[in-house]
């Protein structure tokens, strides 16, 4: 009889604080419910080797990318579960785009593995297992992705501590854009840390930290336009830290020419994803049409009013 285990999760969006958060500064992240990961683990009655089926990789476990291979082999080694297993991963969340794909996979797989074993899973255990996988994927992860995905609420994150926040109540829209350019969070984080051995670059990290506090105030007082000003200033700091990208800048310019009042990258940068703010749905839809025409790979519109 085939044994099965199922788990799912969503992505995340760093609203503000990326890169600075790895230096102990705060960051604010929100769930990205439009992006979903579903994982199914099945025991196989035939065959000798475990395998993975996904859009990212389809083949035998021992040839899988390291971040996928590691979480499966860790599960097998820790539990002594008998192989072969088939792991099916379904997602509309593009990888390497700063939307929490690797953390979402780790969370969904961990939930599926405990379901497979018929065991209960606490949030603490879930976060520990997912953060272990994040270290394989990103080297020095802040932990913000896992905390946000597990809580499924806006999160204030600093020095490994997460505090859940109230649902955003802002009178405006956010256009989430997958630039179509694959970024490397691990490399970007390493490069920024190397740059910040110089105070010339460290001052941008410190300013981003200040902007996170200002953004918290803007959110508290439902000031959408103030948040937009903060977004624009933060993007300049991220440019100075060398993590923007020509495609991000191109789409940012196009977005603003079609009514966006602000924009910034989200996540590791150097490609990946970005955010544009619009005051109404009609403007957000115009922005989507324009950036898709310019080559954006995926777009989503999120209402920030709850």
PyMOL commands that set and color helices and strands:
alter all, ss='L'
color gray80, all
select helices_A, chain A and resi 20-23+61-63+66-79+101-117+123-138+144-151+185-195+199-220+224-240+246-257+281-293
alter helices_A, ss='H'
color red, helices_A
select strands_A, chain A and resi 4-16+27-43+51-53+58-60+85-91+155-158+161-164+173-178+262-266+273-278+298-303
alter strands_A, ss='S'
color yellow, strands_A
deselect
rebuild
show_as cartoon
